[in-house]
Amino acid sequence: MTLALTSDVTATPTEHGTVLLDQRNGRYFQLNASATLALTTLLNGADHQHTADVLHRHYDITHDRAHADVATLIDTLRTRKLVTA
């Protein structure tokens, strides 16, 4: 699965993560640093497993926590129609 932002979504890096702007409705979504790392990894073509491994190593969290966080992020982005897969 290759994840991509929809054409109506703009990502802007911030001091603490990333802001996504959904231009269809003017809504903003703030991603913290770990969600930004996960999203960037996914947008660069990594799968769920690899992205969870990156979070596990970078933040020293359990594999279970990393997998859950990646799944939640993907689900939320898809539900809000911010990404395509």
C-alpha positions, 0 to 999 in steps of 0.5 A, spaced: 500 500 500 502 506 497 499 512 501 499 519 498 495 525 500 489 527 496 490 533 491 486 537 496 490 536 502 496 541 503 502 539 509 506 544 512 511 543 517 511 546 524 516 547 530 512 541 533 510 537 527 505 538 521 499 541 519 494 538 514 490 543 511 484 540 507 482 545 502 475 542 501 472 544 507 478 549 510 479 544 516 486 544 519 489 537 522 495 538 527 500 532 527 505 531 533 512 529 531 511 522 532 505 522 527 509 526 522 515 521 522 510 516 521 506 520 515 512 521 512 515 514 512 508 512 509 508 517 504 515 515 502 513 508 500 514 504 507 508 499 509 505 499 516 510 494 518 516 498 516 513 505 519 512 501 526 519 499 526 521 506 525 517 509 530 519 503 535 526 505 534 526 512 534 521 513 540 523 507 544 516 504 544 513 497 544 512 494 537 505 493 539 504 501 541 508 502 534 503 498 530 497 501 534 499 508 533 500 507 525 494 503 524 490 509 528 493 514 524 492 511 517 485 509 519 484 517 521 487 519 515 483 515 511 476 516 515 477 524 514 479 523 506 486 526 507 489 520 504 489 515 498 492 508 498 
